Amino acid sequence: MTSSSSPSQDTKRLAHDYPEGLRADALMEEDVAWSHEIDGERDGDQFDRSERAALRRVAGLSTELEDVTEVEYRQLRLERVVLVGVWTTGTIQDADNSLAELAALAETAGALVLDGVIQRRDKPDAATYIGSGKALELRDIVIETGADTVICDGELSPGQLIQLEDVVKVKVIDRTALILDIFAQHAKSREGKAQVALAQMQYMLPRLRGWGQSLSRQMGGGRGGLATRGPGETKIETDRRRIREKMAKMRREIADMKTGREIKRQERRRNKVPSVAIAGYTNAGKSSLLNRLTGAGVLVENALFATLDPTVRRAETPSGRLYTLADTVGFVRHLPHHLVEAFRSTMEEVGDSDLILHVVDGSHPVPEEQLAAVREVIRDVGATDVPEIVVINKADAADPLVLQRLLRVEKRSIAVSARTGQGIEELLALIDNELPRPSVEVEALVPYTHGKLVARAHTEGEVISEEHTAEGTLLKVRVHEELAADLAPYTPAPAA
């Protein structure tokens, strides 16, 4: 039951010496308090942070006879986890990066990472994911570190979860369940919570398990009679049926919410307002870029999936053209298909946009993998035809050689820093050039009694020149066909 190769070849231990007390204190400080040293350096105005820190300690409040100076609103206990991954393809550096990302996901979910192991295999074991011998070694690591959870870097089948738990004797979860847990913590809007709930139920349905009386049958399986003929329905079958009913209800609710968002999109289309979608890997700096470009004040935090609900803000190009800027949910490698399906209506902002700002973290060890992972999801939502600008963020912290390589490989790219403002002016000019322009050029003398047409020309078109005369406003504009037809009656007659 042991593997054929030595542990030094098959297993790579990644130890993380994080003092639990310090980690807990840091989390408590971040959640309930604000300090200039920590929060003063964050990007933009943090309007959303007040919502996450709304539940605070109350000083001088007590229901005891003895004097109590403060009451703690919660007791924080971090789950102690061990990470495990299977290295099937690529280099050992790729495997290390994948497990490091899993560690960041675990810390974002509120866990304390104690250790990590990587198993070298051609493919994951069908029974225990890492093989029976390595499962026994993993059990020894769990006992040695005192961990209470094992997180696997992949999506495990129900059978793999059960058999691995039987060996290690602690809770086992996979990468998909971890990402779903983070989404459940960070969803704030009604639609976001519904989408996360739907994805969780899709994941949970094939993984329901029964213990003891959970498999007992109900009476009443037949058409009636003295002993209610027929075997009846087991408890786990009842649970599955109820989950399917809840999923159907949740899909109807999400479809209704989608209708409201589609009405808003149609209004923007009717007014011919171009739209720009910010897409990219999680923690690449999308929200920081949105704050820098529009002053939106959305939450910015050095954590994966810190912001989940999409944000749409109005912006203006240097030439005065209006457009909308939408911040979408972040992507990650091996994004669970449950989430892609549940968040498809939200991700339609990317497919319906006129331009995609693909944000990539220039300081990441392998930014090319981030680009490939995001483009895979963009293909899934059918947005491959939308023009794309690659925005290499965090240029102030990136390796200059990496920036040069990315700028050389990605033809339509620009290096910026949302924190310092480097390259933002050039990015705005690039957005102005790339946005679709109205197709019809019109010169019209609009009477002052029809000021609404002049206002529409400014909001829906591109004003080339404007002159106020005694008869009215002389405009030379580039507009769409509908507005050109409205301006046609005021077109000056050609000179004889």
CORTA-V141130 format. One record per run of one state. SS is the DSSP state (H for helix, E for strand, C for the rest). FROM is the first residue (numbers start at 1). TO is the last residue. If there is no record, write none. Layout:
ss={SS:SS}
from={FROM:FROM}
to={TO:TO}
This chain:
ss={C:H:E:C:H:C:H:C:H:C:E:C:E:C:E:C:H:C:E:C:E:C:E:C:H:C:E:C:H:C:E:H:C:H:C:H:C:E:C:E:H:C:E:C:H:C:E:C:E:C:E:C:H:C:H:C:E:C:H:C:E:C:H:C:E:C:H:C:E:C:H:C:E:C:E:C:H:C}
from={1:7:11:12:20:33:36:40:49:53:58:60:70:72:79:88:92:109:111:121:125:126:129:130:132:146:149:153:158:169:171:175:187:190:206:212:216:217:218:234:235:271:274:282:286:295:311:317:322:328:331:332:337:343:344:352:355:362:367:381:388:394:400:410:413:416:424:435:440:447:448:461:462:469:473:480:481:491}
to={6:10:11:19:32:35:39:48:52:57:59:69:71:78:87:91:108:110:120:124:125:128:129:131:145:148:152:157:168:170:174:186:189:205:211:215:216:217:233:234:270:273:281:285:294:310:316:321:327:330:331:336:342:343:351:354:361:366:380:387:393:399:409:412:415:423:434:439:446:447:460:461:468:472:479:480:490:496}
